[in-house]
Amino acid sequence: MLETAAKAVRSRFFESLDKLTTAIDTALNHISIPKVSNYF
């Protein structure tokens, strides 16, 4: 039972980590492109 709970927590953690990574990638794509072009 404890193992099942650990798996559930782990999968939930990685799922939210995945969403966070996607959100960061999206944000960086929106932010970094204008900033980079400002230097050139």
Protein Blocks (a to p, Z undefined) as FASTA:
>chain_A
ZZmmmmmmmmmmmmmmmmmmmmmmmmmmmmmmmmmmmmZZ
